[in-house]
Amino acid sequence: MAGSADSTRSSFLEGLEEVSAAVESGAGLPAVVRAASRALEASVVVLDTASSVLAVACQSSEDERAVIAGERGSETVELRVADQPVGQLRMRSWDEPAEPALLRMVTTLIGLEADRARAPGRAAEEAVGDFLADLLGRRMTDRDNIVARAAELGCDLREGAAVIVVRARPAGPEEGDWRARVLTLAERGARAVERSSLAASVAYGPPRPSGHGETRSARGERQLVVLVPGKGEETARRVAQAVLAELEAGLTGYHLTVALSRPTGDPADLHRAGGEALLAANVAGARGDTFLSFEETGSYRLLLPAMSEDPRELERFQQETVAPLVDYDVQYETELVRTLETFLDADGSVAKTAERLFTHRHTIRYRLDRVRELTGLDVGSTDGRERLSLGLKAMRVLGIAAPGGPADEAGLVAGRTPRDAG
């Protein structure tokens, strides 16, 4: 028994020493993973937080596929450094499972090596994110400074650029850092068309105070932004479509939105292009569109100055018109907002509204009466319809989700008081 224990201890130490030596020698992550595979007596695959493969030590390509897919007894261990996830180790033992203590030490060493390998790329990501945040947040207004900082990142903005806002939301729970994967896919799609495109997740948009009935707003939150250099409208649209195609191919079960600004020839005006892309993204999200350019937003374009320069007036108008309907729908699980939207889209026809909503005409009339009681605006008058229509547009431009969004998804609790109120 003593001899067996000594042999196990010796094997443990030899395996750990081999992995440690690979780390200390600076041989790189692939060499460290090969040493780990021998120490653990297992096939090993290391992925980053975006699920991209960083290093492989498997017995065959079929073995690699099975390990990545989690088949044949494979297991997954999260790699963390200072409590921050840096990736995953996926492994399948060849015979007996590895000693827990050895596995813990080896995964710690691999996590440190993966984090070190990512350091240059992470620094570049941070530089791009800082640049885009400064550019869109109007903290840079000097054209020469903008062009110089972009050139340091390998992007030529002398002829201007266009801005794309990308949004992806999983329909259900997701493991790992899915946001990093979305960024990787968006960047890959953009650079397939324009290699010097820049992409980053940035806090963008003027902050909006939270209030009752404002279920979700994209403004003031992090936005995935892609900057496409050049003044060509065709190139910018091709990049946007390539981004969408890459996201659709690489993600399953996600709600996607890709919004495109007009190209601007002056780099100092790129904050306006950012506002256009943000407005288009908000409108697309409210309408359920997957792709929308600013030029396709119609009359919403007239609200861009209010959203970009001083959104408070737009917020006040929304509060004075349709906000009571949003509050009522959230509290009582009714469909006043949807009914109003459908009624206005149906040119004020109760019969067409009832047909589109598969609801009796008496119910539609009852709901429209409730709209009048809550807002003080009568859909039967021209002024009432115009004010309510603008209120709905303001809600969409501000990025305020209508009831029936994320709060209605399975597994989420909205804290409503259900009543049958029409």
TORGUBA-59866 format. One record per residue: x, y, z of N, C-alpha, C in turn; residue in one letter. Coordinates in steps of 0.02 Angstrom, whole numbers, padded with zeros to 5 digits, always signed. Layout:
BEGIN
XYZXYZXYZa...
***
This chain:
BEGIN
+00041-00060+00000+00000+00000+00000+00043+00063+00000m+00097+00061+00042+00142+00118+00046+00175+00131-00022a+00194+00075-00056+00226+00083-00121+00179+00113-00172g+00115+00093-00169+00065+00121-00215+00055+00195-00202s+00052+00215-00138+00043+00285-00121+00103+00326-00144a+00163+00298-00135+00223+00334-00156+00224+00343-00232d+00202+00291-00267+00200+00294-00340+00150+00348-00364s+00092+00350-00331+00041+00399-00348+00067+00470-00335t+00100+00479-00277+00126+00545-00260+00180+00566-00310r+00222+00518-00329+00276+00533-00377+00247+00554-00444s+00195+00516-00467+00163+00532-00531+00130+00601-00528s+00099+00616-00470+00067+00681-00459+00118+00737-00467f+00174+00730-00432+00225+00782-00432+00258+00789-00500l+00269+00733-00534+00300+00736-00600+00255+00772-00649e+00190+00757-00646+00143+00790-00691+00139+00865-00678g+00135+00884-00615+00132+00954-00597+00196+00990-00616l+00254+00956-00607+00318+00987-00624+00323+01000-00699e+00297+00953-00739+00301+00961-00812+00259+01021-00835e+00199+01028-00806+00157+01085-00824+00189+01150-00801v+00214+01151-00740+00247+01211-00713+00306+01231-00756s+00346+01181-00777+00405+01196-00819+00385+01227-00885a+00329+01203-00914+00306+01231-00978+00284+01304-00969a+00252+01319-00911+00232+01388-00897+00293+01433-00887v+00340+01409-00847+00399+01450-00830+00445+01461-00890e+00446+01415-00937+00490+01421-00995+00464+01472-01046s+00401+01491-01039+00372+01537-01088+00358+01504-01155g+00349+01438-01154+00338+01401-01217+00271+01417-01249a+00225+01445-01211+00161+01464-01240+00105+01416-01219g+00044+01438-01230-00014+01401-01208-00019+01331-01239l-00006+01322-01305-00010+01254-01333+00036+01204-01298p+00098+01226-01282+00144+01181-01248+00119+01166-01177a+00092+01216-01143+00065+01205-01076+00007+01156-01078v-00036+01161-01127-00094+01117-01133-00072+01046-01149v-00020+01038-01191+00006+00970-01205+00034+00938-01141r+00070+00979-01102+00096+00953-01038+00039+00935-00991a-00013+00975-00991-00071+00962-00948-00106+00898-00969a-00109+00886-01034-00141+00825-01059-00104+00763-01034s-00038+00766-01036+00001+00709-01011-00006+00701-00935r-00006+00757-00900-00011+00754-00827-00079+00727-00805a-00131+00747-00839-00199+00726-00821-00219+00660-00853l-00178+00638-00901-00194+00577-00940-00264+00585-00970e-00271+00639-01008-00336+00656-01036-00328+00697-01099a-00378+00695-01141-00381+00741-01198-00406+00808-01173s-00373+00861-01194-00387+00927-01166-00397+00978-01223v-00448+01021-01214-00460+01078-01258-00471+01139-01215v-00438+01195-01232-00446+01257-01195-00480+01308-01240v-00533+01340-01215-00570+01390-01253-00569+01456-01214l-00576+01512-01251-00580+01576-01217-00652+01590-01198d-00665+01649-01170-00732+01665-01146-00782+01672-01203t-00758+01680-01265-00803+01684-01322-00812+01617-01357a-00788+01563-01323-00794+01494-01349-00751+01480-01410s-00700+01522-01421-00652+01509-01474-00597+01463-01447s-00576+01414-01487-00525+01366-01466-00457+01400-01463v-00423+01395-01406-00357+01424-01397-00301+01372-01405l-00312+01312-01381-00261+01260-01384-00294+01191-01378a-00263+01141-01410-00291+01073-01412-00236+01022-01399v-00252+00972-01359-00208+00914-01350-00253+00852-01348a-00271+00826-01407-00316+00770-01413-00283+00715-01454c-00312+00655-01452-00283+00598-01486-00299+00595-01561q-00352+00631-01581-00371+00633-01651-00420+00690-01662s-00434+00705-01725-00483+00758-01739-00552+00738-01716s-00569+00673-01720-00633+00650-01695-00637+00656-01619e-00581+00641-01586-00577+00649-01514-00586+00722-01495d-00555+00767-01532-00561+00839-01519-00634+00861-01526e-00666+00838-01579-00736+00857-01589-00780+00834-01532r-00769+00772-01508-00810+00746-01453-00798+00784-01388a-00736+00803-01375-00720+00840-01314-00754+00909-01315v-00748+00943-01373-00778+01009-01379-00854+01005-01372i-00883+00952-01399-00956+00945-01397-00981+00918-01330a-00934+00898-01286-00954+00873-01220-00979+00801-01222g-00956+00762-01271-00978+00693-01279-00930+00644-01245e-00950+00581-01237-00909+00525-01214-00876+00538-01147r-00916+00564-01101-00890+00574-01034-00847+00635-01025g-00850+00681-01070-00810+00742-01064-00836+00785-01008s-00793+00825-00978-00814+00871-00926-00784+00940-00939e-00815+00991-00909-00794+01060-00919-00775+01091-00853t-00718+01126-00852-00695+01161-00792-00684+01234-00811v-00716+01280-00775-00707+01351-00789-00638+01374-00766e-00605+01412-00808-00540+01441-00791-00550+01512-00765l-00523+01527-00707-00532+01592-00676-00465+01618-00651r-00457+01683-00655-00399+01717-00626-00426+01776-00586v-00410+01778-00522-00434+01832-00477-00510+01838-00481a-00542+01780-00482-00616+01776-00483-00647+01801-00548d-00606+01810-00600-00632+01831-00665-00626+01773-00714q-00679+01755-00750-00674+01700-00798-00629+01719-00857p-00585+01673-00875-00540+01684-00932-00549+01632-00985v-00591+01582-00973-00603+01530-01022-00627+01466-00991g-00622+01412-01029-00644+01346-01007-00593+01293-01026q-00586+01242-00983-00547+01183-01000-00597+01126-01008l-00596+01095-01066-00639+01037-01078-00594+00976-01087r-00610+00922-01052-00566+00864-01051-00605+00799-01049m-00572+00746-01072-00600+00678-01067-00543+00632-01048r-00550+00601-00990-00497+00557-00964-00489+00495-01007s-00427+00472-01015-00415+00412-01055-00431+00349-01016w-00422+00352-00950-00436+00293-00908-00471+00316-00844d-00434+00324-00791-00461+00346-00728-00464+00423-00725e-00513+00451-00690-00516+00524-00682-00454+00550-00646p-00435+00610-00663-00376+00640-00633-00387+00655-00559a-00333+00655-00521-00337+00674-00450-00366+00744-00445e-00416+00755-00402-00446+00822-00396-00395+00876-00380p-00347+00862-00337-00297+00912-00319-00253+00929-00378a-00234+00878-00417-00193+00890-00476-00232+00930-00528l-00295+00912-00538-00337+00948-00586-00343+01021-00566l-00354+01033-00502-00361+01102-00479-00297+01143-00491r-00239+01114-00476-00176+01150-00486-00161+01161-00560m-00174+01109-00600-00161+01116-00672-00207+01168-00704v-00271+01167-00686-00316+01217-00715-00298+01288-00693t-00272+01295-00632-00249+01361-00610-00191+01385-00654t-00144+01341-00667-00086+01359-00709-00109+01376-00781l-00155+01336-00808-00179+01349-00876-00218+01415-00878i-00258+01428-00826-00294+01492-00824-00247+01551-00824g-00193+01548-00786-00144+01602-00785-00111+01610-00853l-00095+01554-00885-00063+01558-00951-00111+01584-01004e-00175+01564-01001-00225+01589-01048-00234+01664-01039a-00236+01686-00977-00243+01757-00963-00184+01796-00989d-00124+01769-00980-00063+01802-01005-00063+01805-01081r-00086+01751-01112-00087+01749-01186-00136+01800-01214a-00190+01814-01176-00240+01861-01199-00223+01933-01185r-00171+01946-01145-00156+02014-01122-00147+02064-01179a-00107+02049-01231-00101+02099-01285-00167+02113-01320p-00205+02059-01334-00269+02070-01367-00318+02108-01324g-00315+02095-01258-00359+02130-01212-00342+02204-01209r-00277+02219-01210-00255+02289-01210-00279+02324-01273a-00276+02289-01330-00300+02318-01393-00375+02330-01390a-00412+02282-01362-00485+02289-01355-00502+02350-01312e-00465+02359-01258-00477+02416-01214-00462+02482-01250e-00409+02482-01291-00392+02543-01328-00446+02561-01378a-00473+02511-01413-00527+02522-01461-00589+02546-01424v-00605+02515-01367-00664+02535-01329-00658+02606-01303g-00599+02625-01279-00589+02693-01255-00597+02744-01312d-00570+02726-01370-00574+02772-01427-00646+02782-01449f-00684+02727-01456-00753+02733-01479-00796+02769-01427l-00783+02757-01363-00821+02792-01311-00807+02867-01313a-00744+02886-01323-00727+02957-01327-00757+02989-01390d-00755+02951-01445-00779+02977-01509-00855+02987-01508l-00892+02937-01487-00965+02941-01488-00991+02984-01430l-00954+02988-01377-00974+03029-01320-00955+03102-01328g-00928+03121-01386-00909+03190-01402-00855+03217-01355r-00813+03172-01331-00756+03194-01291-00696+03210-01335r-00704+03196-01400-00654+03215-01450-00690+03253-01505m-00669+03313-01518-00700+03354-01571-00651+03378-01623t-00587+03372-01609-00536+03394-01656-00524+03341-01709d-00533+03360-01772-00528+03312-01827-00460+03278-01829r-00407+03317-01823-00340+03289-01829-00326+03239-01773d-00350+03254-01713-00341+03209-01657-00378+03144-01667n-00439+03149-01693-00479+03089-01707-00444+03045-01758i-00421+03075-01812-00387+03038-01866-00323+03005-01840v-00286+03042-01798-00223+03015-01772-00235+02956-01725a-00283+02962-01681-00297+02906-01635-00324+02845-01672r-00364+02857-01724-00388+02801-01764-00331+02766-01800a-00284+02806-01826-00227+02778-01862-00185+02733-01817a-00179+02752-01753-00142+02710-01705-00174+02641-01698e-00239+02637-01712-00275+02573-01707-00283+02539-01774l-00249+02566-01826-00252+02536-01892-00314+02553-01932g-00345+02609-01916-00408+02628-01949-00400+02698-01980c-00414+02704-02044-00407+02768-02080-00474+02803-02083d-00481+02858-02045-00544+02895-02043-00540+02961-02080l-00491+02970-02122-00484+03035-02157-00544+03049-02201r-00577+02998-02226-00636+03008-02269-00701+02996-02231e-00696+02990-02165-00756+02980-02125-00771+02907-02114g-00832+02893-02093-00851+02824-02077-00927+02820-02067a-00950+02759-02056-01019+02745-02036-01017+02706-01971a-01072+02707-01935-01076+02673-01870-01131+02620-01872v-01116+02562-01843-01165+02508-01837-01174+02493-01763i-01236+02487-01742-01252+02464-01674-01280+02394-01678v-01251+02348-01640-01271+02278-01641-01300+02259-01574v-01357+02224-01574-01386+02200-01513-01404+02126-01521r-01387+02087-01470-01404+02016-01469-01426+01998-01399a-01483+01965-01394-01509+01945-01329-01530+01872-01333r-01500+01829-01290-01519+01758-01291-01591+01748-01269p-01625+01702-01301-01694+01688-01284-01700+01650-01219a-01645+01618-01197-01646+01580-01135-01579+01588-01099g-01570+01554-01043-01507+01559-01006-01448+01536-01048p-01391+01570-01041-01330+01553-01078-01273+01544-01030e-01231+01494-01042-01172+01484-01001-01113+01524-01029e-01068+01543-00985-01007+01577-01006-01020+01649-01026g-00969+01680-01053-00973+01751-01072-00999+01756-01144d-01066+01753-01151-01094+01753-01218-01086+01822-01252w-01080+01874-01212-01070+01941-01241-01003+01945-01278r-00952+01913-01250-00887+01913-01283-00892+01875-01350a-00932+01822-01352-00940+01785-01414-00976+01828-01466r-01027+01865-01445-01062+01909-01491-01014+01961-01521v-00971+01990-01478-00922+02039-01502-00874+02007-01552l-00850+01946-01536-00804+01911-01581-00836+01899-01649t-00898+01877-01649-00932+01863-01713-00945+01927-01752l-00966+01980-01718-00980+02043-01752-00916+02070-01783a-00861+02068-01745-00797+02093-01771-00774+02051-01830e-00783+01985-01826-00763+01941-01881-00802+01958-01945r-00868+01967-01937-00909+01983-01995-00890+02049-02026g-00876+02100-01984-00859+02166-02010-00792+02165-02046a-00743+02131-02017-00676+02131-02047-00671+02087-02109r-00720+02043-02118-00721+02004-02180-00733+02048-02240a-00766+02105-02230-00781+02152-02284-00733+02211-02282v-00723+02240-02224-00678+02298-02216-00630+02283-02158e-00568+02265-02175-00522+02238-02126-00504+02288-02071r-00510+02352-02083-00491+02401-02032-00549+02425-01990s-00606+02390-01994-00663+02407-01951-00644+02397-01878s-00673+02439-01835-00661+02434-01763-00726+02415-01728l-00721+02371-01678-00781+02349-01642-00765+02345-01568a-00813+02366-01527-00805+02363-01454-00873+02373-01421a-00877+02352-01359-00936+02364-01318-00922+02426-01276s-00963+02478-01284-00951+02541-01250-01014+02566-01216v-01006+02603-01162-01063+02636-01130-01078+02697-01172a-01136+02697-01203-01152+02749-01251-01225+02769-01246y-01238+02833-01250-01306+02858-01247-01316+02898-01184g-01352+02952-01186-01363+02993-01126-01402+02954-01074p-01384+02960-01010-01420+02923-00958-01492+02947-00951p-01537+02901-00936-01607+02918-00926-01627+02897-00856r-01657+02940-00817-01678+02920-00750-01730+02866-00753p-01725+02817-00709-01772+02762-00709-01838+02785-00679s-01892+02754-00700-01958+02772-00675-02007+02716-00686g-02063+02721-00654-02113+02668-00659-02139+02662-00731h-02142+02600-00754-02167+02588-00821-02114+02588-00874g-02053+02610-00858-01999+02609-00907-01964+02542-00900e-01989+02492-00937-01968+02423-00925-01896+02411-00946t-01876+02437-01003-01808+02429-01026-01790+02489-01069r-01728+02512-01064-01704+02564-01108-01633+02549-01127s-01618+02557-01191-01549+02545-01215-01506+02606-01203a-01536+02663-01190-01498+02724-01184-01461+02725-01118r-01396+02741-01120-01356+02743-01061-01327+02675-01043g-01344+02622-01080-01317+02556-01068-01260+02543-01116e-01229+02485-01109-01174+02467-01154-01202+02447-01222r-01168+02472-01273-01187+02457-01342-01128+02425-01378q-01143+02375-01418-01091+02347-01462-01089+02388-01525l-01034+02423-01535-01028+02472-01590-00974+02449-01639v-00989+02454-01703-00941+02440-01756-00931+02504-01796v-00868+02524-01804-00851+02584-01843-00823+02561-01910l-00855+02583-01965-00835+02562-02032-00804+02622-02068v-00738+02622-02079-00706+02680-02110-00725+02688-02184p-00722+02750-02207-00739+02765-02276-00807+02798-02283g-00818+02832-02337-00881+02867-02347-00929+02832-02393k-00912+02770-02412-00955+02733-02458-01014+02701-02424g-01074+02718-02446-01135+02690-02417-01141+02616-02431e-01120+02595-02491-01126+02525-02511-01082+02481-02466e-01021+02503-02453-00975+02464-02411-01003+02457-02340t-01028+02512-02313-01056+02510-02245-01114+02462-02241a-01157+02462-02292-01215+02416-02291-01191+02343-02298r-01140+02331-02338-01113+02264-02345-01084+02239-02279r-01050+02284-02244-01022+02266-02179-01078+02248-02130v-01130+02289-02128-01186+02276-02082-01219+02209-02098a-01227+02194-02161-01259+02131-02180-01213+02072-02165q-01147+02082-02172-01099+02029-02155-01099+02015-02080a-01105+02069-02041-01109+02060-01968-01171+02020-01949v-01227+02037-01979-01289+02001-01964-01284+01928-01985l-01255+01916-02043-01248+01847-02068-01203+01806-02021a-01149+01836-01996-01104+01801-01951-01139+01785-01885e-01178+01832-01860-01215+01821-01798-01267+01765-01806l-01302+01767-01862-01354+01716-01873-01323+01647-01881e-01263+01644-01911-01230+01579-01920-01200+01553-01855a-01177+01599-01813-01140+01578-01753-01181+01574-01690g-01243+01600-01691-01285+01601-01631-01351+01567-01645l-01375+01530-01597-01440+01497-01602-01485+01520-01546t-01546+01539-01563-01593+01559-01511-01580+01628-01483g-01558+01674-01524-01545+01743-01502-01591+01791-01541y-01611+01844-01507-01646+01899-01540-01593+01949-01563h-01590+01961-01628-01536+02001-01656-01562+02067-01686l-01523+02119-01679-01537+02183-01711-01472+02213-01735t-01470+02232-01798-01412+02267-01827-01438+02332-01858v-01411+02388-01836-01435+02454-01859-01377+02494-01887a-01390+02529-01942-01337+02563-01980-01352+02637-01988l-01300+02679-01977-01306+02751-01988-01291+02768-02060s-01301+02830-02077-01276+02855-02141-01201+02868-02135r-01162+02859-02189-01091+02876-02185-01083+02952-02178p-01033+02973-02140-01016+03044-02135-00945+03055-02159t-00934+03108-02197-00868+03121-02225-00821+03155-02177g-00848+03184-02123-00807+03220-02074-00803+03180-02010d-00742+03158-01991-00735+03119-01929-00763+03155-01867p-00761+03221-01868-00787+03259-01810-00862+03253-01803a-00896+03228-01854-00969+03220-01852-00991+03148-01836d-00943+03106-01817-00960+03036-01807-01006+03025-01747l-01007+03072-01700-01054+03064-01644-01126+03068-01670h-01137+03107-01724-01204+03110-01754-01221+03043-01787r-01172+03013-01820-01183+02948-01850-01199+02896-01797a-01166+02902-01739-01182+02857-01684-01253+02865-01660g-01276+02928-01657-01346+02941-01638-01394+02911-01688g-01378+02915-01752-01421+02885-01803-01426+02810-01795e-01369+02777-01784-01370+02704-01776-01408+02684-01713a-01400+02723-01660-01435+02709-01597-01510+02717-01605l-01531+02771-01639-01603+02781-01652-01631+02723-01693l-01594+02704-01746-01617+02649-01789-01622+02584-01749a-01575+02573-01703-01576+02511-01663-01637+02511-01616a-01652+02568-01587-01710+02573-01542-01775+02560-01580n-01781+02591-01639-01841+02582-01680-01847+02510-01704v-01791+02482-01726-01792+02412-01750-01812+02365-01694a-01786+02376-01633-01804+02334-01578-01878+02338-01561g-01906+02398-01564-01977+02407-01549-02021+02374-01602a-01998+02376-01665-02038+02348-01719-02025+02274-01732r-01973+02248-01700-01956+02178-01711-01916+02166-01774g-01885+02219-01801-01844+02212-01861-01774+02186-01843d-01747+02144-01886-01679+02118-01875-01627+02167-01902t-01643+02200-01957-01596+02248-01987-01634+02312-02006f-01603+02369-01990-01633+02433-02008-01579+02486-02015l-01582+02524-02068-01537+02580-02077-01574+02644-02056s-01536+02695-02039-01566+02758-02018-01611+02786-02073f-01591+02779-02135-01630+02806-02190-01697+02771-02198e-01704+02712-02168-01766+02674-02173-01812+02685-02113e-01794+02732-02069-01836+02743-02009-01893+02791-02022t-01897+02821-02082-01953+02864-02099-01957+02926-02055g-02017+02939-02028-02028+03000-01990-01991+03000-01923s-01968+02942-01901-01929+02940-01839-01866+02984-01844y-01842+02994-01904-01781+03034-01914-01790+03104-01887r-01851+03129-01888-01863+03197-01864-01851+03204-01789l-01851+03148-01753-01842+03150-01681-01769+03142-01660l-01724+03133-01708-01653+03124-01691-01624+03182-01652l-01635+03245-01673-01605+03301-01634-01627+03301-01561p-01691+03285-01549-01716+03284-01480-01683+03229-01441a-01673+03171-01471-01642+03115-01436-01568+03128-01422m-01534+03158-01471-01462+03166-01465-01442+03227-01423s-01478+03282-01432-01457+03344-01400-01488+03354-01330e-01554+03344-01325-01587+03354-01260-01647+03307-01256d-01636+03245-01235-01692+03197-01234-01744+03211-01181p-01732+03259-01137-01779+03271-01083-01848+03292-01110r-01849+03333-01162-01913+03355-01190-01950+03296-01221e-01912+03252-01253-01942+03192-01282-01971+03147-01228l-01934+03142-01173-01957+03102-01116-02021+03131-01086e-02023+03198-01080-02083+03230-01052-02143+03218-01097r-02133+03222-01162-02189+03211-01208-02214+03139-01203f-02169+03091-01198-02189+03021-01190-02227+03011-01125q-02205+03045-01072-02239+03039-01007-02309+03069-01010q-02317+03122-01049-02382+03156-01053-02431+03120-01099e-02408+03074-01138-02452+03041-01187-02462+02967-01172t-02413+02925-01189-02425+02853-01186-02398+02819-01123v-02360+02855-01082-02333+02823-01021-02388+02793-00976a-02445+02826-00967-02498+02795-00926-02523+02729-00954p-02521+02722-01020-02542+02659-01051-02492+02604-01037l-02427+02621-01040-02375+02573-01025-02381+02549-00953v-02390+02597-00907-02398+02580-00837-02458+02533-00826d-02513+02550-00858-02574+02511-00849-02565+02440-00876y-02535+02434-00935-02523+02368-00964-02478+02325-00920d-02425+02357-00893-02379+02320-00850-02414+02296-00787v-02456+02339-00757-02488+02321-00694-02543+02269-00702q-02583+02276-00756-02642+02234-00762-02638+02182-00819y-02580+02178-00853-02570+02130-00907-02622+02139-00963e-02635+02201-00980-02681+02217-01035-02641+02232-01098t-02675+02253-01151-02642+02266-01216-02663+02332-01245e-02664+02384-01203-02685+02450-01228-02634+02477-01278l-02570+02471-01264-02519+02498-01309-02521+02462-01376v-02525+02397-01374-02528+02358-01436-02591+02375-01475r-02647+02381-01441-02710+02399-01474-02705+02467-01507t-02676+02516-01471-02669+02583-01499-02624+02582-01560l-02567+02547-01555-02521+02543-01613-02556+02513-01673e-02593+02459-01663-02627+02426-01718-02682+02470-01747t-02718+02505-01704-02772+02550-01726-02743+02606-01771f-02687+02635-01751-02657+02689-01790-02629+02662-01856l-02600+02601-01854-02574+02571-01915-02630+02552-01963d-02689+02540-01935-02748+02522-01976-02787+02583-01998a-02755+02641-01995-02787+02703-02017-02851+02719-01979d-02852+02702-01915-02909+02719-01873-02970+02676-01884g-02961+02616-01912-03018+02572-01925-03025+02522-01868s-03082+02524-01833-03094+02476-01779-03100+02405-01807v-03133+02399-01864-03144+02332-01894-03077+02300-01912a-03033+02338-01945-02967+02311-01964-02925+02295-01902k-02930+02337-01851-02893+02325-01789-02916+02259-01757t-02981+02250-01753-03008+02189-01724-02986+02128-01763a-02985+02134-01830-02964+02078-01872-02891+02061-01861e-02848+02112-01856-02777+02099-01848-02760+02072-01779r-02799+02091-01729-02786+02067-01660-02829+02007-01641l-02869+01983-01689-02913+01925-01676-02956+01938-01614f-02985+01997-01612-03024+02019-01554-03090+02050-01577t-03141+02046-01536-03206+02073-01555-03202+02150-01557h-03242+02180-01602-03242+02253-01609-03263+02288-01546r-03308+02258-01508-03329+02290-01445-03271+02296-01396h-03227+02244-01396-03168+02245-01352-03120+02300-01374t-03112+02309-01439-03069+02362-01465-03095+02430-01444i-03160+02440-01451-03190+02505-01431-03180+02517-01356r-03189+02464-01317-03181+02470-01244-03109+02491-01228y-03061+02461-01261-02991+02478-01248-02975+02549-01270r-03002+02571-01325-02989+02639-01349-03021+02690-01302l-03078+02672-01273-03108+02715-01222-03063+02720-01161d-03032+02663-01143-02985+02663-01087-02924+02706-01102r-02901+02705-01165-02846+02748-01186-02864+02821-01175v-02925+02840-01194-02947+02910-01185-02951+02928-01110r-02976+02883-01069-02981+02897-00997-02913+02906-00964e-02865+02865-00985-02799+02867-00953-02755+02924-00978l-02763+02943-01042-02719+02994-01071-02752+03062-01080t-02818+03062-01081-02853+03124-01096-02853+03140-01169g-02832+03093-01211-02828+03103-01283-02876+03056-01318l-02915+03084-01364-02967+03045-01398-02941+03024-01467d-02939+02958-01480-02916+02934-01545-02964+02953-01601v-03024+02976-01582-03072+02997-01632-03058+03066-01661g-03012+03103-01629-02995+03170-01654-02926+03169-01687s-02917+03214-01735-02853+03218-01770-02797+03235-01722t-02808+03283-01678-02756+03303-01631-02739+03245-01583d-02789+03209-01560-02777+03153-01515-02736+03099-01548g-02753+03082-01609-02715+03030-01645-02644+03052-01657r-02634+03116-01676-02566+03140-01690-02523+03138-01627e-02551+03161-01570-02512+03162-01509-02496+03091-01484r-02543+03047-01489-02531+02978-01469-02480+02944-01515l-02485+02958-01580-02437+02929-01627-02366+02953-01613s-02359+03018-01599-02294+03045-01582-02269+03017-01515l-02315+03007-01469-02296+02978-01405-02267+02908-01413g-02298+02868-01456-02272+02801-01470-02204+02805-01504l-02196+02851-01550-02132+02860-01583-02078+02880-01533k-02095+02926-01488-02048+02947-01437-02027+02888-01394a-02074+02846-01376-02060+02787-01335-02010+02742-01371m-02020+02731-01435-01975+02687-01473-01906+02718-01481r-01904+02783-01496-01840+02817-01506-01799+02817-01442v-01833+02823-01385-01799+02823-01321-01777+02753-01300l-01798+02703-01337-01779+02635-01321-01819+02604-01265g-01878+02632-01250-01920+02605-01196-01963+02549-01225i-01955+02490-01198-01990+02432-01225-02063+02433-01205a-02105+02415-01252-02176+02409-01237-02188+02347-01195a-02242+02345-01156-02257+02284-01118-02261+02223-01164p-02242+02166-01136-02241+02105-01177-02173+02089-01201g-02120+02121-01173-02052+02107-01192-02021+02056-01147g-01960+02069-01121-01925+02020-01081-01963+01996-01020p-02006+02038-00991-02042+02019-00931-02090+01962-00943a-02108+01950-01006-02155+01896-01021-02121+01830-01037d-02054+01829-01037-02020+01768-01055-02023+01717-00998e-02023+01655-01018-02027+01601-00968-01969+01606-00919a-01985+01597-00856-01932+01598-00805-01917+01666-00777g-01949+01718-00802-01937+01786-00776-02000+01810-00741l-01992+01844-00686-02048+01870-00647-02052+01945-00655v-02110+01972-00673-02116+02042-00684-02147+02079-00626a-02172+02045-00577-02201+02078-00518-02265+02114-00533g-02307+02086-00576-02369+02120-00596-02427+02100-00550r-02480+02139-00554-02542+02122-00519-02594+02105-00572t-02605+02040-00585-02649+02022-00640-02723+02035-00624p-02755+02068-00670-02827+02079-00664-02856+02078-00735r-02918+02065-00740-02953+02066-00805-02981+02136-00814d-02942+02178-00847-02964+02246-00856-02972+02264-00929a-02981+02215-00970-02993+02229-01041-02931+02225-01080g
***
